């Protein structure tokens, strides 16, 4: 396990697009375990135009 201020925290990420993913990335950087839940089609950010 990683060490950090939030190492005892689990976060469920239900967000889409950039802002939510960036926020949970910051939480993970402080040691939180992040579980990202996406629809079957994936996060819309990764879709090709």
Buried (B, 14 or more C-beta within 10 A) or exposed (E): EEEBEBEEBEBEBEBBEEEBBEBBEEBBEEBBBBEBEEEEEEBEEEEEE
